[in-house]
Amino acid sequence: MPVSSNHLEGKNDAVRFGVFLQPVHHPTENPTVALERDIDLVVSLDKLGYDEVWVGEHHSTGWENIGSPEVFIAAVAQRTSKIRLGTGVIQLGLHNPLVVLDRMILLDHLTRGRTSFGVGVGGGLPSDLKVFGLDKELAGERFDQAMDTILQLLEGSGPIDVKTDWFELHNATLQLGPYSKPHMPFAVASSDPRNVEMMGRLGGQVLTGPLPDRVPTLVAHLKRGAEAAGRQASHHQVRLSYAMHLAPTRQQAFDQIRDGAIAEQYEFNVGVNGMAPPSHGPDEWFDGFVDRHIVGAPSDAIEKIEAIEEESGGVGGILFTSRDWAGTEPARTSWELFARHVAPHFQGGTESQHAAAAAAAQLNAE
């Protein structure tokens, strides 16, 4: 039976945990092997009970090498059963909107409603736009035109004609309607008030970085858009993203990722992506990095997420960026430690075990 996008929050509105899979791999690594490892990660996350994964689209640098999140999602959808699969995000200014929507609706059917439609202007990697001769302003204009067209097509009131300076549609209509009703859930990677208000109108989500202090402002924009559409909106529609790595002890976690994190910062972010070099040395940079993100033992993760919840006023989900810093086995241990010891603290599910243990202790004490 077709599903409504209203099911998205689930778990009684508990915070959801997932992964933002850009992905990031060092260009010296065999890309086929790296992509297979990305697939294996999503399969394991599904088994461990993670709620969602968002797959990026990039076309430059050689470090983030999924050029089509739709193709990747189609591959992992056949190997998973529960985890929600979102595009994180499709850079709309690079594509004819009818083609993008056709592909997303096809995924909506093939996944039986497990697909989320994440969209954005692009430019997280500046070269992604520059290689197509675009800047942020022009990409933003194209984003607006593409979204307007997508929403008209989804409205389904009849064939539409659209003419812009970069795409045209003539008597266009959808040949396949969405599986989810009224359509798959939308999400946007943006803090632009207009785009956030759009998600309020659509009941969609906002994907942003590790910025808990901005959540109240984002929620205010969501509510403004929702009110215009007669909807309700809340902090549950916001997702924050953080780097995360856990180990049995805090020092183990730090030691496992230090070299890889520093190498990515200086080789990729500074050397390739054009970011300004850190004002302090690598060790000082790393100390600040682990302080901002979720790195340490499971107890450290619980403490950090509680602080995020308090500062933000609550969020609907936290996404963890996938990195190769620690190697395959330590990374696998990290994902499992979080699922076993951290997620239940926020999502529940262990109450009956605690109650049974207490009851047995009482019986055995008599």
VEXDREN-2710 file (C-alpha; in Angstrom, 1 decimal):
% VEXDREN-2710
k/r/px/py/pz
1/MET/0.0/0.0/0.0
2/PRO/1.3/3.5/-0.8
3/VAL/2.7/5.2/2.2
4/SER/2.2/8.8/3.5
5/SER/5.3/11.0/4.0
6/ASN/3.8/11.7/7.5
7/HIS/5.3/8.4/8.7
8/LEU/8.8/9.8/8.5
9/GLU/9.4/10.8/12.1
10/GLY/8.6/7.4/13.5
11/LYS/9.8/6.1/16.9
12/ASN/7.4/8.4/18.7
13/ASP/9.3/11.5/17.5
14/ALA/12.5/10.3/19.2
15/VAL/15.7/11.7/17.7
16/ARG/16.6/9.7/14.6
17/PHE/20.2/8.7/13.8
18/GLY/21.6/8.3/10.4
19/VAL/24.5/8.9/8.1
20/PHE/25.4/11.6/5.6
21/LEU/27.4/9.7/3.0
22/GLN/29.2/12.3/0.9
23/PRO/31.3/10.0/0.7
24/VAL/34.9/11.0/1.3
25/HIS/37.7/8.7/0.1
26/HIS/41.4/9.5/-0.5
27/PRO/42.0/9.6/-4.3
28/THR/44.9/7.1/-4.0
29/GLU/42.4/4.4/-3.0
30/ASN/40.8/2.0/-5.5
31/PRO/37.4/3.7/-6.1
32/THR/35.6/0.4/-6.9
33/VAL/36.7/-1.0/-3.5
34/ALA/35.8/2.2/-1.8
35/LEU/32.3/2.3/-3.3
36/GLU/31.7/-1.4/-2.3
37/ARG/32.7/-0.5/1.2
38/ASP/30.1/2.4/1.1
39/ILE/27.4/-0.2/0.1
40/ASP/28.5/-2.6/2.9
41/LEU/28.3/0.3/5.4
42/VAL/24.6/1.1/4.5
43/VAL/23.8/-2.6/4.7
44/SER/25.3/-2.9/8.1
45/LEU/23.6/0.3/9.3
46/ASP/20.2/-1.2/8.2
47/LYS/20.9/-4.3/10.3
48/LEU/22.0/-2.1/13.3
49/GLY/18.8/-0.2/13.3
50/TYR/20.0/3.2/12.0
51/ASP/17.1/5.3/10.7
52/GLU/18.3/7.0/7.5
53/VAL/21.2/7.6/5.1
54/TRP/21.6/10.6/2.8
55/VAL/23.8/10.2/-0.3
56/GLY/25.5/13.1/-1.9
57/GLU/26.1/14.2/-5.5
58/HIS/29.5/15.5/-6.6
59/HIS/31.2/15.9/-9.9
60/SER/34.7/17.1/-9.1
61/THR/37.8/16.8/-6.8
62/GLY/38.1/13.0/-6.9
63/TRP/37.5/12.7/-3.2
64/GLU/33.7/12.6/-3.2
65/ASN/33.0/10.3/-6.0
66/ILE/29.3/9.5/-6.2
67/GLY/28.0/11.3/-9.2
68/SER/24.5/10.0/-9.0
69/PRO/22.9/9.4/-5.6
70/GLU/19.9/7.8/-7.4
71/VAL/22.0/5.0/-8.9
72/PHE/23.7/4.4/-5.5
73/ILE/20.3/4.3/-3.7
74/ALA/19.0/1.8/-6.3
75/ALA/21.9/-0.5/-5.6
76/VAL/21.6/-0.4/-1.8
77/ALA/17.8/-0.5/-1.8
78/GLN/18.0/-4.1/-3.0
79/ARG/20.2/-5.1/-0.1
80/THR/18.4/-3.3/2.7
81/SER/14.9/-3.5/4.1
82/LYS/14.1/-0.7/6.6
83/ILE/16.6/2.2/6.5
84/ARG/15.3/5.4/4.7
85/LEU/17.4/6.3/1.7
86/GLY/17.6/10.0/0.8
87/THR/19.5/12.1/-1.8
88/GLY/21.7/14.4/0.2
89/VAL/21.4/16.3/-2.0
90/ILE/20.7/16.5/-5.7
91/GLN/22.1/19.8/-7.1
92/LEU/19.0/20.8/-9.0
93/GLY/20.7/23.5/-11.2
94/LEU/22.6/20.8/-13.0
95/HIS/19.6/18.8/-14.2
96/ASN/16.4/19.0/-16.2
97/PRO/13.8/18.9/-13.4
98/LEU/11.4/16.5/-15.1
99/VAL/14.3/14.0/-15.5
100/VAL/15.2/14.3/-11.8
101/LEU/11.6/13.9/-10.7
102/ASP/11.1/10.9/-13.0
103/ARG/14.1/9.2/-11.4
104/MET/13.1/10.0/-7.9
105/ILE/9.5/8.7/-8.4
106/LEU/11.0/5.5/-9.9
107/LEU/13.1/5.1/-6.7
108/ASP/10.0/5.8/-4.6
109/HIS/8.3/2.8/-6.2
110/LEU/11.3/0.5/-6.2
111/THR/11.9/1.2/-2.5
112/ARG/8.2/1.0/-1.6
113/GLY/8.3/4.5/-0.1
114/ARG/11.7/4.5/1.6
115/THR/13.1/7.3/-0.5
116/SER/13.5/11.0/0.5
117/PHE/14.0/13.7/-2.1
118/GLY/16.8/15.9/-0.8
119/VAL/17.6/18.9/-2.9
120/GLY/20.0/21.8/-2.9
121/VAL/21.8/24.6/-4.7
122/GLY/25.2/22.9/-4.5
123/GLY/28.5/24.5/-4.0
124/GLY/29.6/22.5/-0.9
125/LEU/32.5/21.7/-3.2
126/PRO/32.9/25.0/-5.1
127/SER/34.4/23.2/-8.1
128/ASP/31.1/21.3/-8.5
129/LEU/29.5/24.5/-9.8
130/LYS/32.5/26.0/-11.4
131/VAL/33.1/23.0/-13.7
132/PHE/29.6/23.7/-15.2
133/GLY/30.3/27.4/-15.5
134/LEU/28.0/28.3/-12.6
135/ASP/28.3/30.4/-9.5
136/LYS/26.2/30.3/-6.4
137/GLU/23.9/33.1/-7.6
138/LEU/23.1/31.5/-10.9
139/ALA/22.8/28.0/-9.3
140/GLY/20.4/29.5/-6.8
141/GLU/18.2/30.9/-9.6
142/ARG/18.2/27.6/-11.4
143/PHE/17.3/25.8/-8.1
144/ASP/14.2/28.1/-7.7
145/GLN/13.1/27.4/-11.3
146/ALA/13.6/23.7/-11.0
147/MET/11.7/23.4/-7.7
148/ASP/8.8/25.5/-9.1
149/THR/8.6/23.1/-12.0
150/ILE/8.9/20.0/-9.8
151/LEU/6.0/21.2/-7.6
152/GLN/3.9/22.0/-10.6
153/LEU/4.4/18.5/-12.0
154/LEU/3.6/16.9/-8.7
155/GLU/0.4/18.9/-8.4
156/GLY/-0.8/17.0/-11.5
157/SER/-3.4/19.5/-12.5
158/GLY/-2.5/19.1/-16.2
159/PRO/0.4/19.3/-18.7
160/ILE/2.7/22.3/-18.2
161/ASP/4.9/24.4/-20.4
162/VAL/8.1/25.9/-19.1
163/LYS/10.7/27.9/-20.9
164/THR/13.9/29.1/-19.2
165/ASP/17.3/29.9/-20.4
166/TRP/18.6/26.4/-19.5
167/PHE/15.7/24.0/-19.9
168/GLU/12.3/23.8/-21.7
169/LEU/9.2/21.6/-21.2
170/HIS/6.3/21.3/-23.6
171/ASN/3.0/19.8/-22.6
172/ALA/4.8/17.9/-19.9
173/THR/3.2/15.7/-17.4
174/LEU/4.3/12.8/-15.1
175/GLN/4.1/9.4/-16.8
176/LEU/4.4/7.8/-13.3
177/GLY/2.8/9.1/-10.2
178/PRO/4.5/8.9/-6.8
179/TYR/4.2/5.7/-4.7
180/SER/4.2/7.8/-1.4
181/LYS/1.1/10.0/-0.9
182/PRO/1.0/12.8/-1.7
183/HIS/4.6/12.4/-2.7
184/MET/8.0/11.4/-1.2
185/PRO/9.3/13.6/1.6
186/PHE/11.4/16.6/0.6
187/ALA/14.5/17.9/2.3
188/VAL/16.8/20.8/1.6
189/ALA/20.4/21.5/2.5
190/SER/20.1/25.2/3.0
191/SER/19.7/27.8/5.7
192/ASP/18.3/30.4/3.2
193/PRO/15.0/31.5/4.8
194/ARG/13.1/31.1/1.5
195/ASN/14.1/27.5/1.1
196/VAL/13.5/26.7/4.8
197/GLU/10.0/28.2/4.6
198/MET/9.5/26.1/1.5
199/MET/10.1/23.0/3.6
200/GLY/7.7/24.3/6.1
201/ARG/5.0/24.5/3.4
202/LEU/5.9/21.0/2.1
203/GLY/6.3/19.3/5.5
204/GLY/9.9/18.6/4.6
205/GLN/13.2/18.6/6.4
206/VAL/16.2/20.9/6.7
207/LEU/19.7/19.4/6.6
208/THR/22.5/21.5/8.0
209/GLY/25.9/21.3/9.7
210/PRO/26.9/21.1/13.3
211/LEU/25.1/24.3/14.2
212/PRO/22.7/23.7/17.2
213/ASP/22.5/27.4/18.0
214/ARG/20.8/28.1/14.6
215/VAL/18.0/25.5/15.1
216/PRO/15.6/28.0/16.7
217/THR/15.9/30.3/13.7
218/LEU/15.4/27.4/11.3
219/VAL/12.3/26.3/13.2
220/ALA/10.9/29.8/13.1
221/HIS/11.2/29.8/9.3
222/LEU/9.7/26.3/9.1
223/LYS/6.7/27.4/11.1
224/ARG/6.3/30.6/9.0
225/GLY/6.1/28.5/5.9
226/ALA/3.9/25.8/7.5
227/GLU/1.4/28.4/8.7
228/ALA/1.0/29.7/5.1
229/ALA/0.0/26.2/4.0
230/GLY/-2.2/25.3/7.0
231/ARG/0.4/22.9/8.4
232/GLN/2.2/22.4/11.7
233/ALA/6.0/22.5/11.8
234/SER/8.5/21.7/14.6
235/HIS/12.2/21.1/15.5
236/HIS/11.6/17.4/14.4
237/GLN/12.1/18.6/10.8
238/VAL/15.8/19.6/11.4
239/ARG/18.8/17.4/10.9
240/LEU/22.3/18.3/12.1
241/SER/25.4/16.6/10.8
242/TYR/28.5/15.8/12.8
243/ALA/31.7/13.7/12.4
244/MET/31.4/10.7/14.8
245/HIS/33.9/8.1/15.9
246/LEU/33.6/5.9/19.0
247/ALA/36.0/3.4/20.7
248/PRO/36.0/1.7/24.1
249/THR/37.9/4.7/25.5
250/ARG/38.1/8.3/24.6
251/GLN/41.9/8.2/24.0
252/GLN/41.5/5.2/21.7
253/ALA/39.0/7.1/19.6
254/PHE/41.2/10.2/19.4
255/ASP/44.3/8.1/18.4
256/GLN/42.4/6.1/15.8
257/ILE/41.2/9.1/13.7
258/ARG/43.9/11.8/14.4
259/ASP/46.2/11.2/11.4
260/GLY/43.3/10.6/9.0
261/ALA/41.4/13.7/10.1
262/ILE/44.4/15.9/9.9
263/ALA/45.4/14.6/6.5
264/GLU/41.9/15.3/5.1
265/GLN/41.8/18.8/6.5
266/TYR/45.1/19.8/5.0
267/GLU/45.2/17.7/1.8
268/PHE/41.5/18.0/0.8
269/ASN/39.8/20.9/2.5
270/VAL/42.8/23.2/2.2
271/GLY/44.8/21.8/-0.7
272/VAL/41.9/20.8/-3.0
273/ASN/38.8/22.6/-1.8
274/GLY/40.3/26.0/-1.3
275/MET/39.6/26.5/2.4
276/ALA/41.8/28.8/4.4
277/PRO/44.5/27.0/6.4
278/PRO/43.8/26.6/10.1
279/SER/45.2/29.5/12.1
280/HIS/46.9/27.0/14.5
281/GLY/49.0/23.9/13.9
282/PRO/47.6/20.4/13.2
283/ASP/47.5/19.3/16.8
284/GLU/45.6/22.4/17.9
285/TRP/43.2/22.1/15.0
286/PHE/42.5/18.5/15.9
287/ASP/41.8/19.4/19.5
288/GLY/39.2/21.9/18.4
289/PHE/37.7/19.4/15.9
290/VAL/37.0/16.7/18.4
291/ASP/35.6/19.2/20.8
292/ARG/33.0/20.3/18.2
293/HIS/32.1/16.8/17.0
294/ILE/31.2/13.4/18.6
295/VAL/34.4/11.6/19.3
296/GLY/35.3/9.4/22.3
297/ALA/33.7/6.6/24.3
298/PRO/29.9/5.9/24.2
299/SER/29.4/7.9/27.4
300/ASP/31.1/10.9/25.7
301/ALA/28.6/10.6/22.8
302/ILE/25.7/10.6/25.1
303/GLU/26.9/13.6/26.9
304/LYS/27.6/15.5/23.6
305/ILE/24.2/14.7/22.1
306/GLU/22.4/15.8/25.3
307/ALA/24.3/19.1/25.1
308/ILE/23.3/19.4/21.4
309/GLU/19.7/18.8/22.3
310/GLU/19.8/21.4/25.1
311/GLU/21.5/24.1/23.0
312/SER/19.3/23.5/20.0
313/GLY/16.0/23.1/21.8
314/GLY/15.7/19.7/20.2
315/VAL/16.2/18.3/16.7
316/GLY/14.6/15.5/14.7
317/GLY/17.8/13.8/13.8
318/ILE/21.6/13.7/13.9
319/LEU/23.5/12.6/10.8
320/PHE/27.1/11.3/11.1
321/THR/29.5/11.9/8.2
322/SER/31.2/8.7/7.0
323/ARG/35.0/8.8/7.0
324/ASP/37.8/6.4/6.3
325/TRP/40.1/7.9/9.0
326/ALA/40.3/4.9/11.4
327/GLY/40.3/1.9/9.0
328/THR/37.6/-0.7/8.4
329/GLU/37.5/-2.6/11.7
330/PRO/37.7/0.4/14.1
331/ALA/35.0/2.1/11.9
332/ARG/32.7/-0.9/12.1
333/THR/33.2/-1.0/15.9
334/SER/32.3/2.6/16.1
335/TRP/29.0/2.2/14.3
336/GLU/28.1/-0.8/16.5
337/LEU/29.1/0.9/19.7
338/PHE/26.7/3.7/18.9
339/ALA/23.9/1.4/18.0
340/ARG/24.3/-0.7/21.1
341/HIS/25.0/1.9/23.8
342/VAL/24.1/5.4/22.6
343/ALA/21.0/5.2/20.4
344/PRO/18.9/3.4/23.1
345/HIS/19.6/6.2/25.5
346/PHE/17.7/8.6/23.2
347/GLN/15.3/6.2/21.4
348/GLY/14.3/3.8/24.2
349/GLY/13.8/0.1/23.6
350/THR/15.6/-1.3/26.7
351/GLU/13.0/-0.5/29.3
352/SER/11.7/-4.1/29.6
353/GLN/15.1/-5.5/30.1
354/HIS/15.8/-3.1/33.0
355/ALA/12.3/-3.8/34.5
356/ALA/12.9/-7.6/34.2
357/ALA/16.3/-7.3/35.8
358/ALA/14.9/-5.3/38.7
359/ALA/12.0/-7.7/39.2
360/ALA/14.4/-10.7/39.2
361/ALA/16.7/-9.0/41.7
362/GLN/13.7/-8.4/44.0
363/LEU/12.6/-12.1/43.7
364/ASN/16.1/-13.4/44.4
365/ALA/16.5/-11.1/47.4
366/GLU/13.4/-12.6/49.1
END
